[in-house]
Amino acid sequence: MSLINCPECKKQINSEVDFCPHCGKKQDKSLVEKKPIKKSTIILMSFIGIIVLICFIILKQPPSLTPEQKKQQEKIEAENKRLSSLFGEAPRVSSWDGSVYIVKQTIEASAKDPDSLVFENWSGLGYNNQGWTVKVIYRGKNSFGGYVRECKWFVIKFGNIISVFNCN
């Protein structure tokens, strides 16, 4: 709330009123005087903006790799290419909980009560001589309404589950 001069009678009035209490003139809200921005504020905001921009540019740059790191990265890429040719692309893994989509979908499809499933632990994606492997520990209701806990290894090849093993 601030005081302004009425454009009609030139007396001071509240800037938030719709009509002048002295002369009754309807007040135009677009005529309310705005405080000018100080030059020092503009300079300060510009300086902060430039600092933020420089920090963004510096942090956006990928870190330069040493020759040893480049060699290691090339080795990993070659191994991933070899595994993809043997077993197909790696199964989709959730970055949220580490679950493997095709395995989770298969367990939910075969569960007596899919809403009761609780996935306790995912091993992370690995591989053996048969294909991509993942271990999952989960629990859910059986046909009698009791909870059972399962631990299974799944082997995946070219996007399909080819075998399932008990952990024990």
C-alpha positions as CSV (number, residue, x, y, z in Angstrom):
1,M,0.0,0.0,0.0
2,S,1.3,3.4,-1.0
3,L,0.0,6.9,-1.3
4,I,-0.5,8.4,-4.8
5,N,-1.9,11.7,-6.1
6,C,-5.4,11.6,-7.6
7,P,-5.1,12.7,-11.2
8,E,-8.4,14.7,-10.9
9,C,-8.2,16.5,-7.6
10,K,-4.4,16.0,-6.9
11,K,-5.0,15.0,-3.3
12,Q,-3.2,12.0,-1.8
13,I,-5.1,8.7,-1.8
14,N,-4.4,5.0,-1.2
15,S,-3.0,3.3,-4.3
16,E,-5.4,0.3,-3.8
17,V,-8.7,2.2,-3.8
18,D,-11.0,2.1,-6.9
19,F,-12.4,5.6,-6.4
20,C,-11.0,8.8,-5.0
21,P,-12.7,9.4,-1.6
22,H,-12.4,13.2,-2.2
23,C,-13.7,13.7,-5.7
24,G,-15.1,10.2,-6.6
25,K,-13.0,9.8,-9.8
26,K,-12.5,6.1,-10.8
27,Q,-8.8,5.3,-10.5
28,D,-6.9,3.7,-13.3
29,K,-4.6,1.0,-11.8
30,S,-2.2,1.3,-14.7
31,L,-1.4,4.8,-13.7
32,V,0.0,3.8,-10.3
33,E,3.6,5.0,-10.2
34,K,6.1,2.2,-10.0
35,K,9.4,2.6,-8.2
36,P,12.2,2.9,-10.6
37,I,14.8,0.2,-10.4
38,K,18.1,1.4,-9.1
39,K,21.1,1.3,-11.4
40,S,23.1,-0.6,-8.7
41,T,20.4,-3.3,-8.6
42,I,20.6,-3.8,-12.4
43,I,24.4,-4.0,-12.2
44,L,24.3,-6.5,-9.3
45,M,21.7,-8.7,-11.0
46,S,23.7,-8.7,-14.3
47,F,26.9,-9.6,-12.4
48,I,25.1,-12.5,-10.7
49,G,23.6,-13.7,-14.0
50,I,27.1,-13.7,-15.6
51,I,28.6,-15.7,-12.7
52,V,25.7,-18.3,-13.0
53,L,26.2,-18.5,-16.7
54,I,30.0,-19.1,-16.3
55,C,29.4,-21.7,-13.7
56,F,26.9,-23.5,-15.9
57,I,29.3,-23.5,-18.8
58,I,32.2,-24.8,-16.7
59,L,30.1,-27.6,-15.1
60,K,28.5,-28.6,-18.4
61,Q,31.9,-29.4,-19.9
62,P,32.6,-33.2,-19.9
63,P,35.6,-34.0,-17.8
64,S,38.7,-34.7,-19.9
65,L,39.8,-38.3,-19.7
66,T,43.3,-39.4,-19.2
67,P,44.7,-41.9,-21.8
68,E,44.3,-44.7,-19.3
69,Q,40.7,-43.8,-18.7
70,K,40.0,-43.6,-22.4
71,K,41.6,-47.0,-22.8
72,Q,39.4,-48.4,-20.0
73,Q,36.3,-46.8,-21.5
74,E,37.1,-48.3,-25.0
75,K,37.5,-51.7,-23.3
76,I,34.1,-51.5,-21.6
77,E,32.4,-50.4,-24.8
78,A,34.0,-53.4,-26.7
79,E,32.8,-55.8,-24.0
80,N,29.3,-54.3,-24.1
81,K,29.3,-54.8,-27.9
82,R,30.4,-58.4,-27.5
83,L,27.8,-59.1,-25.0
84,S,25.1,-57.5,-27.1
85,S,26.0,-59.7,-30.0
86,L,25.9,-62.9,-27.8
87,F,22.7,-62.1,-25.7
88,G,21.0,-59.1,-27.4
89,E,20.7,-55.7,-25.9
90,A,20.8,-55.5,-22.1
91,P,17.4,-55.6,-20.5
92,R,15.8,-52.3,-19.4
93,V,16.7,-51.6,-15.8
94,S,14.8,-49.0,-13.8
95,S,16.9,-46.2,-12.4
96,W,14.4,-45.7,-9.7
97,D,14.5,-49.1,-7.9
98,G,16.9,-51.2,-10.0
99,S,14.1,-53.5,-11.2
100,V,14.4,-55.3,-14.6
101,Y,11.2,-54.5,-16.6
102,I,10.7,-57.9,-18.3
103,V,11.3,-59.8,-15.0
104,K,9.0,-57.6,-13.0
105,Q,6.3,-58.0,-15.7
106,T,6.7,-61.8,-15.7
107,I,6.4,-62.1,-11.9
108,E,3.3,-59.8,-11.9
109,A,1.7,-61.9,-14.6
110,S,2.2,-65.2,-12.7
111,A,1.3,-63.9,-9.2
112,K,-2.0,-65.0,-7.6
113,D,-2.4,-61.4,-6.2
114,P,-0.2,-59.0,-8.2
115,D,-1.3,-56.1,-5.9
116,S,0.3,-57.8,-2.9
117,L,3.8,-58.1,-4.5
118,V,6.6,-56.4,-2.8
119,F,10.0,-56.4,-4.5
120,E,12.6,-56.4,-1.7
121,N,15.9,-56.6,-3.6
122,W,17.2,-56.6,-7.1
123,S,20.8,-57.8,-7.7
124,G,21.7,-55.6,-10.6
125,L,22.3,-56.8,-14.1
126,G,25.0,-59.3,-14.7
127,Y,25.8,-62.1,-17.2
128,N,26.9,-65.7,-17.4
129,N,27.5,-68.0,-20.3
130,Q,23.7,-68.4,-21.0
131,G,22.7,-64.7,-21.0
132,W,21.9,-61.6,-18.9
133,T,21.2,-62.5,-15.3
134,V,19.4,-60.8,-12.5
135,K,18.4,-62.0,-9.0
136,V,15.3,-60.7,-7.4
137,I,13.9,-61.3,-3.9
138,Y,10.1,-60.6,-3.6
139,R,7.1,-61.6,-1.6
140,G,3.4,-61.8,-2.2
141,K,0.2,-63.6,-1.3
142,N,-0.3,-67.2,-2.2
143,S,-3.6,-68.9,-3.0
144,F,-4.4,-69.3,0.7
145,G,-3.8,-65.6,1.5
146,G,-0.5,-66.2,3.3
147,Y,2.6,-64.3,2.3
148,V,5.5,-66.3,0.7
149,R,9.0,-65.0,0.1
150,E,10.8,-66.0,-3.1
151,C,14.4,-65.6,-4.3
152,K,14.9,-66.3,-8.0
153,W,17.6,-65.9,-10.7
154,F,16.4,-65.0,-14.1
155,V,18.4,-65.5,-17.3
156,I,17.5,-63.3,-20.2
157,K,18.6,-63.7,-23.8
158,F,17.5,-61.5,-26.7
159,G,14.7,-59.9,-24.7
160,N,13.2,-63.2,-23.5
161,I,13.5,-65.0,-20.2
162,I,15.0,-68.3,-21.1
163,S,15.4,-69.8,-17.6
164,V,14.5,-69.3,-13.9
165,F,16.4,-70.8,-11.0
166,N,15.7,-70.8,-7.2
167,C,18.4,-69.0,-5.2
168,N,18.8,-71.9,-2.7
